Amino acid sequence: MSNAPAPTPEEAIAAKRYMVMNLVRLGAIVAVGLGIAIARDVIALPYALGVGLALAGLVTFFFLPVTLAKRWKAGDREMSNRDISNRGEK
């Protein structure tokens, strides 16, 4: 049993986002591995499919987590601005 305090809503959201980003990266690594296995004829599928899968995995690994982080950050700013403007109306 832990004496750690319960996470705040912001910490819970951050933890979920961190997990999503790492699962995306893990899936991309799996795609690259499968793509290489297909391209090397370890798995009997078309060569072009293997190359395409490996390239898609590389692009996903390097760019999707960054894109997700930017979207989440923009959404957080929008929510913050909405909260500030709602306080002024009361």
HUCOR-V148957 format. One record per residue. N is the residue number from 1. RES is the residue in one small letter. PHI is phi as a letter, one per 20 degrees, with the letter a starting at -180 (* if undefined). OMEGA is omega in degrees with one decimal (none if undefined). Layout:
N|RES|PHI|OMEGA ; N|RES|PHI|OMEGA
This chain:
1|m|*|-175.0 ; 2|s|d|176.0 ; 3|n|e|-178.3 ; 4|a|f|178.4 ; 5|p|f|178.2 ; 6|a|f|-179.6 ; 7|p|f|175.4 ; 8|t|f|177.8 ; 9|p|g|179.1 ; 10|e|f|178.9 ; 11|e|f|178.8 ; 12|a|f|177.8 ; 13|i|f|179.8 ; 14|a|f|179.5 ; 15|a|f|178.1 ; 16|k|f|179.8 ; 17|r|f|177.8 ; 18|y|f|179.4 ; 19|m|f|179.2 ; 20|v|f|-179.6 ; 21|m|f|179.8 ; 22|n|f|175.3 ; 23|l|f|175.4 ; 24|v|f|179.2 ; 25|r|f|179.1 ; 26|l|f|177.2 ; 27|g|f|178.5 ; 28|a|f|177.9 ; 29|i|f|177.1 ; 30|v|f|178.8 ; 31|a|f|178.1 ; 32|v|f|179.4 ; 33|g|f|177.3 ; 34|l|f|178.9 ; 35|g|f|178.2 ; 36|i|f|178.6 ; 37|a|f|178.3 ; 38|i|f|-178.8 ; 39|a|f|179.7 ; 40|r|e|177.7 ; 41|d|m|172.2 ; 42|v|f|174.2 ; 43|i|d|-173.1 ; 44|a|f|174.1 ; 45|l|c|-177.1 ; 46|p|g|-179.7 ; 47|y|g|-178.1 ; 48|a|f|177.5 ; 49|l|f|179.1 ; 50|g|f|179.6 ; 51|v|f|179.2 ; 52|g|f|179.6 ; 53|l|f|178.9 ; 54|a|f|179.4 ; 55|l|f|177.9 ; 56|a|f|177.4 ; 57|g|f|178.2 ; 58|l|f|179.3 ; 59|v|f|179.4 ; 60|t|f|-177.7 ; 61|f|g|-173.7 ; 62|f|e|-170.8 ; 63|f|d|-176.8 ; 64|l|f|178.0 ; 65|p|f|178.5 ; 66|v|f|179.2 ; 67|t|f|177.9 ; 68|l|f|-179.4 ; 69|a|f|179.1 ; 70|k|f|179.0 ; 71|r|f|179.9 ; 72|w|f|-179.8 ; 73|k|f|178.3 ; 74|a|f|177.7 ; 75|g|f|177.6 ; 76|d|f|178.9 ; 77|r|f|-179.6 ; 78|e|f|178.8 ; 79|m|f|179.3 ; 80|s|f|178.6 ; 81|n|f|178.1 ; 82|r|f|179.1 ; 83|d|f|-179.5 ; 84|i|f|-178.7 ; 85|s|f|177.9 ; 86|n|f|178.3 ; 87|r|f|-178.9 ; 88|g|f|-178.0 ; 89|e|f|-174.8 ; 90|k|f|none
